[in-house]
Amino acid sequence: MAAPIKENISIDVLDKIDIRVGTIKLVEDVEKSDKLVKLSVDFGEFTRTILVGMKGERNNPKEVEGQQALFVVNLAPKKMAGEVSEGMLFDIGYADGIIPVLAQPEKSVPNGTRVG
């Protein structure tokens, strides 16, 4: 059964979210966490460190190195397990209890390309 649709939001709220394509350059372990890995993501004109709970979701989190994916880049930095995350990875499936996959463009686009 599909999850219920969340409550409606205005287009103004959606317009505030800066979603961009980035290439995952490096995946590193976060030693103080059983779940988190640290991604170094290239967005063309800038690079961000983004923490994601990928340890329990994939046998080999490093398999996403070199992949393009969608990220929120304008979230406030958040400290987790002694590291700072500067964004959020979009993945598909986690919220529905299935093995997640990356949300990514159907073909390569320049890093930093905006969604919308």
Contact map, one row per residue, 1 for C-alpha under 8 A:
11100000000000000000000000000000000000000000000000000000000000000000000000000000000000000000000000000000000000000000
11110000000000000000000000000000000000000000000000000000000000000000000000000000000000000000000000000000000000000000
11111000000000000000000000000000000000000000000000000000000000000000000000000000000000000000000100000000000000000000
01111100000000000000000000000000000000000000000000000000000000000000000000000000000000000000000000000000000000000000
00111110000000000000000000000000000000000000000000000000000000000000000000000000000000000000000000000000000000000000
00011111000000000000000000000000000000000000000000000000000000000000000000000000000000000000000000000000000000000000
00001111100000000000000000000000000000000000000000000000000000000000000000000000000000000000000000000000000000000000
00000111110000000000000000000000000000000000000000000000000000000000000000000000000000000000000000000000000000000000
00000011111011000000000000000000000000000000000000000000000000000000000000000000000000000000000000000000000000000000
00000001111111000000000000000000000000000000000000000000000000000000000000000000000000000000000000000000000000000000
00000000111111100000000000000000000000000000000000000000000000000000000000000000000000000000000000000000000000000000
00000000011111110000000000000000000000000000000000000000000000000000000000000000000000000000000000000000000000000000
00000000111111111000000000000000000000000000000000000000000000000000000000000000000000000000000000000000000000000000
00000000111111111000000000000000000000000000000000000000000000000000000000000000000000000000000000000000000000000000
00000000001111111100000000000000000000000000000000000000000000000000000000000000000000000000000000000000000000000000
00000000000111111100000000000000000000000000000000000000000000000000000000000000000000000000000000000000000000000000
00000000000011111110000000000000000000000000000000000000000000000000000101000000000000000000000000000000000000000000
00000000000000111111000000000000000000000000000000000000000000000000000111000000000000000000000000000000000000000110
00000000000000001111100000000000000000000000000000000000000000000000011110000000000000000000000000000000000000000110
00000000000000000111110000000000000000000010000000000000000000000000011110000000000000000000000000000000000000111110
00000000000000000011111000000000000000000010000000000000000000000001111000000000000000000000000000000001100011111110
00000000000000000001111100000000000000001111000000000000000000000001111000000000000000000000000000000000000000111000
00000000000000000000111110000000000000001110000000000000000000001111100000000000000000000000000000000000000000100000
00000000000000000000011111100000000000111100000000000000000000011111100000000000000000000000000000000000000000000000
00000000000000000000001111100000000000111100000000000000000000001110000000000000000000000000000000000000000000000000
00000000000000000000000111110000000001111000000000000000000001001100000000000000000000000000000000000000000000000000
00000000000000000000000111111000000011110000000000000000000011011000000000000000000000000000000000000000000000000000
00000000000000000000000001111100000011100000000000000000000001000000000000000000000000000000000000000000000000000000
00000000000000000000000000111110000111000000000000000000000000000000000000000000000000000000000000000000000000000000
00000000000000000000000000011111100111000000000000000000000000000000000000000000101000000000000000000000000000000000
00000000000000000000000000001111110000000000000000000000000000000000000000000000000000000000000000000000000000000000
00000000000000000000000000000111110000000000000000000000000000000000000000000000110000000000000000000000000000000000
00000000000000000000000000000111111100000000000000000000000000000000000000000000100000000000000000000000000000000000
00000000000000000000000000000011111100000000000000000011000000000000000000000000000000000000000000000000000000000000
00000000000000000000000000000000111110000000000000011111000000000000000000000000000000000000000000000000000000000000
00000000000000000000000000001100111111000000000000111110000000000000000000000000000000000000000000000000000000000000
00000000000000000000000000111100001111100000000000111110000010000000000000000000000000000000000000000000000000000000
00000000000000000000000001111100000111110000000011110000000000000000000000000000000000000000000000000000000000000000
00000000000000000000000111110000000011111000000011110000000000000000000000000000000000000000000000000000000000000000
00000000000000000000000111100000000001111100001111000000000000000000000000000000000000000000000000000000000000000000
00000000000000000000011111000000000000111110001111000000000000000000000000000000000000000000000000000000000000000000
00000000000000000000011110000000000000011111111100000000000000000000000000000000000000000000000000000000000000110000
00000000000000000001111000000000000000001111111100000000000000000000000000000000000000000000000000000000000000111000
00000000000000000000010000000000000000000111111000000000000000000000000000000000000000000000000000000000000001110000
00000000000000000000000000000000000000000111111000000000000000000000000000000000000000000000000000000000000000010000
00000000000000000000000000000000000000000111111100000000000000000000000000000000000000000000000000000000000000000000
00000000000000000000000000000000000000011111111110000000000000000000000000000000000000000000000000000000000000000000
00000000000000000000000000000000000000011110011111000000000000000000000000000000000001100000000000000000000000000000
00000000000000000000000000000000000001111000001111100000000000000000000000000000000111100000000000000000000000000000
00000000000000000000000000000000000001111000000111110000000000000000000000000000000111111000000000000000000000000000
00000000000000000000000000000000000111100000000011111000000000000000000000000000000111110000000000000000000000000000
00000000000000000000000000000000001111100000000001111100000000000000000000000000000000011000000000000000000000000000
00000000000000000000000000000000001110000000000000111111100000000000000000000000000000000000000000000000000000000000
00000000000000000000000000000000001110000000000000011111110010000000000000000000000000000000000000000000000000000000
00000000000000000000000000000000011110000000000000001111111110000000000000000000000000000000000000000000000000000000
00000000000000000000000000000000011000000000000000001111111000000000000000000000000000000000000000000000000000000000
00000000000000000000000000000000000000000000000000001111111000000000000000000000000000000000000000110000000000000000
00000000000000000000000000000000000000000000000000000111111110000000000000000000000000000000000000100000000000000000
00000000000000000000000000000000000000000000000000000011111110000000000000000000000000000000000000000000000000000000
00000000000000000000000000000000000000000000000000000010011111100000000000000000000000000000000000000000000000000000
00000000000000000000000000100000000010000000000000000110011111110000000000000000000000000000000000000000000000000000
00000000000000000000000001110000000000000000000000000000000111111000000000000000000000000000000000000000000000000000
00000000000000000000000000000000000000000000000000000000000111111000000000000000000000000000000000000000000000000000
00000000000000000000000100100000000000000000000000000000000011111110000000000000000000000000000000000000000000000000
00000000000000000000001111100000000000000000000000000000000001111110000000000000000000000000000000000000000000000000
00000000000000000000001111000000000000000000000000000000000000011111000000000000000000000000000000000000000000000000
00000000000000000000001110000000000000000000000000000000000000011111100000000000000000000000000000000000000000000000
00000000000000000000111100000000000000000000000000000000000000000111110000000000000000000000000000000001100100000000
00000000000000000000111100000000000000000000000000000000000000000011111000000000000000001100000000000111100000000000
00000000000000000011110000000000000000000000000000000000000000000001111100000000000000001100000000000111100000000000
00000000000000000011110000000000000000000000000000000000000000000000111110000000000000111100000000000000000000000000
00000000000000001111000000000000000000000000000000000000000000000000011111100000000000111100000000000000000000000000
00000000000000000111000000000000000000000000000000000000000000000000001111100000000001110000000000000000000000000000
00000000000000001100000000000000000000000000000000000000000000000000000111110000000001100000000000000000000000000000
00000000000000000000000000000000000000000000000000000000000000000000000111111000000001110000000000000000000000000000
00000000000000000000000000000000000000000000000000000000000000000000000001111100000001100000000000000000000000000000
00000000000000000000000000000000000000000000000000000000000000000000000000111110000111100000000000000000000000000000
00000000000000000000000000000000000000000000000000000000000000000000000000011111000111000000000000000000000000000000
00000000000000000000000000000000000000000000000000000000000000000000000000001111111110000000000000000000000000000000
00000000000000000000000000000000000000000000000000000000000000000000000000000111111110000000000000000000000000000000
00000000000000000000000000000101100000000000000000000000000000000000000000000011111000000000000000000000000000000000
00000000000000000000000000000001000000000000000000000000000000000000000000000011111100000000000000000000000000000000
00000000000000000000000000000100000000000000000000000000000000000000000000000011111110000000000000000000000000000000
00000000000000000000000000000000000000000000000011100000000000000000000000001111011111000000000000000000000000000000
00000000000000000000000000000000000000000000000011100000000000000000000000001111001111110000000000000000000000000000
00000000000000000000000000000000000000000000000111100000000000000000000011111100000111110000000000000000000000000000
00000000000000000000000000000000000000000000000111100000000000000000001111111000000011111000000000000000000000000000
00000000000000000000000000000000000000000000000001110000000000000000001110100000000011111100000000000000000000000000
00000000000000000000000000000000000000000000000001010000000000000000111100000000000000111110000000000000000000000000
00000000000000000000000000000000000000000000000000000000000000000000111100000000000000011111000000000110000000000000
00000000000000000000000000000000000000000000000000000000000000000000000000000000000000001111110000011110000000000000
00000000000000000000000000000000000000000000000000000000000000000000000000000000000000000111111000011110000000000000
00000000000000000000000000000000000000000000000000000000000000000000000000000000000000000011111111111000000000000000
00000000000000000000000000000000000000000000000000000000000000000000000000000000000000000011111111110000000000000000
00000000000000000000000000000000000000000000000000000000000000000000000000000000000000000001111111000000000000000000
00100000000000000000000000000000000000000000000000000000000000000000000000000000000000000000111111000000000000000000
00000000000000000000000000000000000000000000000000000000000000000000000000000000000000000000111111100000000000000000
00000000000000000000000000000000000000000000000000000000000000000000000000000000000000000000111111110000000000000000
00000000000000000000000000000000000000000000000000000000110000000000000000000000000000000000110011111000000000000000
00000000000000000000000000000000000000000000000000000000100000000000000000000000000000000011110001111100000000000000
00000000000000000000000000000000000000000000000000000000000000000000000000000000000000000011100000111110000000000000
00000000000000000000000000000000000000000000000000000000000000000000110000000000000000000111000000011111000000000000
00000000000000000000000000000000000000000000000000000000000000000000110000000000000000000111000000001111100000000000
00000000000000000000100000000000000000000000000000000000000000000001110000000000000000000000000000000111110000000000
00000000000000000000100000000000000000000000000000000000000000000001110000000000000000000000000000000011111110000000
00000000000000000000000000000000000000000000000000000000000000000000000000000000000000000000000000000001111100000000
00000000000000000000000000000000000000000000000000000000000000000000000000000000000000000000000000000000111110000000
00000000000000000000000000000000000000000000000000000000000000000001000000000000000000000000000000000000111111000000
00000000000000000000100000000000000000000000000000000000000000000000000000000000000000000000000000000000101111101000
00000000000000000000100000000000000000000001000000000000000000000000000000000000000000000000000000000000000111111000
00000000000000000001111000000000000000000111000000000000000000000000000000000000000000000000000000000000000011111000
00000000000000000001110000000000000000000111100000000000000000000000000000000000000000000000000000000000000001111100
00000000000000000001110000000000000000000010000000000000000000000000000000000000000000000000000000000000000011111110
00000000000000000111100000000000000000000000000000000000000000000000000000000000000000000000000000000000000000011111
00000000000000000111100000000000000000000000000000000000000000000000000000000000000000000000000000000000000000001111
00000000000000000000000000000000000000000000000000000000000000000000000000000000000000000000000000000000000000000111
